[in-house]
Amino acid sequence: MDCIPYEEFLANLARVRARVAAACADAGRPVVSVRILAVTKTHSVEAALYAMRAGLAGAGENRVQEALEKIATCPDKTVRWELIGHLQSNKANKAAAAFARVQSVDRIELAQKLDRAAAVAGRILPVLLQINAGDDPAKFGANCADAPALLEAALKCPALKVEGLMTIAPLAPENPDVAKKCFARLRETRDALAKQFKVPLPELSMGMTDDLDAAVKEGSTLVRVGTALFGRR
Ligand SMILES: *Cc1c(COP(=O)(O)O)cnc(C)c1O
């Protein structure tokens, strides 16, 4: 695992920020309403340190084992590590203790396991509910139809703090409308859930290197960016 020089990262970041700003301008949104989570998977711990040094929202990792190794060796204990990948229930204990937030809560059983684990660890664990808003058979995430039951269960977990929703758009580079529809649907799902359960759910984690522009136009508050910041994996 290695990492590009910091100067190159800063130049990449400037381009990502310009894209976010352009999409915000298009949508009439303030630039400060969108934050950038640096996706550091497959890159060295250095990448997470860059992200913090540049004032980004944190470092996103999709594999628990890889992330735990980085967290253990990272010299800066203030790095905010977020889990953005699928979480097996048997790793819930470790995840609940190690991550600043888990974005991939996609089933009731997992929410309840994380709740118990967070309670044991003596903390409140911020989470996002992962929703398969693009109905993509290749993606994890609860179906939109199952989202109310998942939220209801998560809200009953005293050691979890549900901050919003996360989605990954289907891969369809030839048809940008697919991602746009997925993001719009996540926002609509959030609006409906917030109304039904009378909870704010402010965070909408959506958009990556190839589709962050569409995501910001549809209301994303957190784009998860790897390739555009650190180069190809
Ligand atoms: C890898 C990954 C990203 C970042 O993807 P890029 O296309 O490299 O920006 C975002 N979200 C999730 C869930 C990922 O696994």
The ligand as an ORCA input file, in Angstrom:
! r2SCAN-3c Opt
* xyz 0 1
  C     -14.718      2.674     -2.896
  C     -15.945      3.347     -2.437
  C     -16.174      4.716     -2.703
  C     -15.214      5.591     -3.489
  O     -15.223      5.237     -4.832
  P     -14.397      6.115     -5.919
  O     -15.099      5.799     -7.193
  O     -13.004      5.613     -5.885
  O     -14.512      7.532     -5.541
  C     -17.322      5.297     -2.213
  N     -18.224      4.590     -1.504
  C     -18.058      3.277     -1.227
  C     -19.098      2.564     -0.441
  C     -16.908      2.617     -1.685
  O     -16.760      1.308     -1.401
*
